[in-house]
Amino acid sequence: MKKYDYKVEGDVFYFNYLEMASTVEEAQEQANFVRSQLSKPAISKFLNDNRNITAVAAPEVGAVWGELMGWVSTNVEKNATIAPNTSLKMQLNRLSKTAGTYESVRAFTDVQQALEFVGVPSLELS
């Protein structure tokens, strides 16, 4: 079974994380793929769909994704995460406010709000 799906709509790269990476190598491969897509000149926004993730990543896997998100925050105009629950959404938004990035980095549980934030309200998600 594949662990992620993706699509590009206009200037938005949509990444749907279907299943948590189980190793650092797997997480690094996925992070490199995301980085390569977001490095394309036509892409300026990132929509990260984590609705399917219910488990907590192993610390070393989380570190790979933490590093990627640091890179993302300086290389895209807008970054929206669709969180699987309100608690995670609130935590991510608190971190974004503390970091001073709330205007460009936000989390949502409402898919339509996330789509509107990145400017593709009619994107069909998987």
Secondary structure, 3 states (H helix, E strand, C coil): CCCEEEEEECCEEEEEECCCCCCHHHHHHHHHHHHHHHCCCCCCEEEEECCCCCCCCCHHHHHHHHHHHHHHHHHCCEEEEECCCHHHHHHHHHHHHHHCCCCCEEEECCHHHHHHHHCCCCCCCC
